[in-house]
Every structure is written in structure tokens, then in C-alpha cells.
Amino acid sequence: MRAENGPAAEAGGDTVAAVVRQWQAVRPDIDTGPMEVIGRINRCAALLQQAEDAPLRRAGLTRAEFDLLGALRRTGHELTPGELARETFSSGAAVTKRLKQLQERALVERRADARDRRVAHVRLTDAGRGLVDTILPEQLSYETVVLSVLDGGDQERLSDLLGGLLARLEGRLGPGRG
């Protein structure tokens, strides 16, 4: 699918509608219904990622780094890197890299387990906690603006539909896979 807005906007509809029209012109025998849903979900995700999250960007954080900080804040206790990987649906290697960067910024601290020195425990520093507590309301306001094109009822229906799809996919594919 194309990443730019172009003929789709001129022809009416979104970029996925233009792609679907093209496929229907060359392959009228195939059902493009799944493409219309999955394509739009993927396109929305790509645009949201392109825009990046403004409050996070201003704080010099990526979404993935903020997810780690948020996991530590919302659980309210220390977590091991493995637990953080599960909480954030990330690989262990990615978590290790992000934790190193966050530790260099003094947003998290690691301590070795008293009984097993191979196990690390990670916690937020006061600076990390303060950053999350400052950014979260800003981030939610930003996301509210992004979603403001939908009225409250539409947002609720979309959330319910996506929640149902996600639950089925997670059940079928298993958490953290696919």
C-alpha cells in the first residue's frame, strides 16, 4: 500500500480505498474485504507512528522507552527485565538496550538480586517517576486530540471492536507472538 496521500484523496476515500479499487480493477474475482480492514488498521498505525507522540518526542523518549517507564510506574514495584519484556510485548534484547539508555539518563536504576546475582531488578528513579507523571496526562491529551475526529460513541464502538479482535488474535496466536 502506498504511504502517501495522492490519487486517493482526489478520487474520494482514503489510500486503502484507492488500493482496493486498483485490485478490483485487475482482479475482480478476489474478495478485498480483509484488505479494507487490515489495511486501514495498518495505515492508521503507520500514520500514528510517523507523527510520533508529540509529548514523548519533546521529552526525548520513544514510545518503547515510555512503555517501559509506564510499566514500572503502573505496577508500582520493581520488575526484572524479563517481566518488563512480558509487560511491554518486547524482546529481551530490546528491553536490555532500552534499559541501558534509560539508566544513562538516570530514569531507572538496576540492582542485583540478593540471592541470585544474575537476576536484576529495575525500578524507577524519582526523576523517572516524575517524568512519567508529567508526560502521561500530556500524552493522553494528545491522544484525545488525535481521536477527536470520532465522537464518543464511535470511539467506544471502535475500542470494543478492536478489543474483541485483539482478544481473539491473542488467544489464537498467544500473547507476545504474531
N, C-alpha and C positions, 0 to 999 in steps of 0.2 A: 504494500500500500504506500501511496505517496505521503511524504511528510509535510508537503506544503499545501497551502490553500491556493487554489488556482481555478481551473475549469469547474470544479465542483461548486464553488460559491457562485460563479456566473450562471451555471445551469440550474441552480436551486438545490438545496440539500447540503450535506456535508461531504467530506472527502471520501468517506466509506461509500456513500450513495453513488458517487461517481465511479468508484472502482467496481461496485456491484453492477451498475449499468454497462460498464465495459465488458465484464464477464458475461452478462446476459446476452450481449450482442454477439459475442464469439462462441459462447457455449450455452445456448438457451435450454439445453437439456439437463443442466445441473441445478440443484437447489442451493441458492446462495444465502438462505436464511441464517445458517450458523455464522457465516462471514459477517452478516449485518450486525449480529450481537457481539461476537468475539472481536471483530474488527473495531467496533466502536469502543468497547472496553479497553482494548489495547491502545487505540488512538487517544482516548481520554487520559490514560495513564502516561503515555508519552508526552502529551502536552503539559500535564501537571509536573512531570519530571523536568521538562525543558524550562518551564517557568521557574523551577526550583522553588523552594519555600522561602519567601522573602524574609521573614523573621530569622529563620535559620541561617540564611546567607549573610544577613547583617551581623550575626553573632560568629560568623566564620565556621559554622558547623554544617556537615552534610546531614541528610535525613537519617542515614545509617548511624552516624555518631549520636544524633539526638535520640534515636530509638534505644541505643544502649543506655544513655543517661536516663531516659524516661523509664526504662525497665528497672533500673536501680531505684529511682525515686518512687515509682508506683508500688513496688513490692515492699519498700520500706526497710530492707535489710541487705546485708552483703550477699553477693552471688558469686559463684565460681564462673570462670569463662565458659565452661560447658553449659551451665544453667543460662547464662546470657545468650549463648548461641541458640538454645531452645526458645527462649523468650522472644528473641528477635528474628527467628527463622533465618539465621545466618550460619555460615560455615565457621568452624573453629578457627581456621586461619584468618578469616576476615575479622572476627572478633578480636583476635590477638593483635592484629595490625591496628585496628581502631582503638583498642585499649592503650596501646603504646602511645598513640597520638594524644589521646585524652589525658594520659598520665603526664606527658610532657607539658601539657597546658595546665596541669595541677587541678584538673576537674575530677579525677578519680585517683584512688590510692589502692595499691595491692598489698596484701600481707600474706605471708606463707602460713599454711595451716600448722598449728602447734604439734599435731601428731604425725602429719604426713607433709613434709616439706615440698613434695611435688605438687601439692594442691595449693592453688592461690585463691584468695578471697578478695573480691573487689567491692569497694564502697565509694559512694560519692564524697567528695570533699565539701566543705562549706561553700566554696566557690561553685562547685558543680551543682549543688542543691539550689543555690541562689540563681544560677543561670537557668536551670530547668523551670524554677518557679516564676522567673521573669518571662521566659520565652513561651511557655505553654499558653498563657492567655492570649499573647500576640498571635501565636500560630493558629489557635482556634478562631480568632477574629479573622485572620487571613483566609482560612478555610471556609468560614461563613460567607465571606465576600465571593469566593470562588463559586460556592453553591447557590448564591443568591439568584441565579438565573432560574432556579426551580423554587416553586412555592413550598411551604412547609409540608403539605400533604404529599407532593411529588417526591420531596426528599425522603420522607418516611417510607413511601412505597418503594423507591429505589433502594433504600437501605435494606428493607425487608427482602426484596428480590435478590439483591447481591448477597445478603446474609444466607439465604436459602441455597443459592448456587455455591457459595463458598463452603457451607457445611457439607453439601453433597460431594464437592470436589475433595475436601479434606478427608471425608470418610472413605471415599473411593481411592484416593491417591495416598492417603496417610499424611499426618502433619509433617511439615517441613520438607515434603517431597513434591516434585512436579511444579 
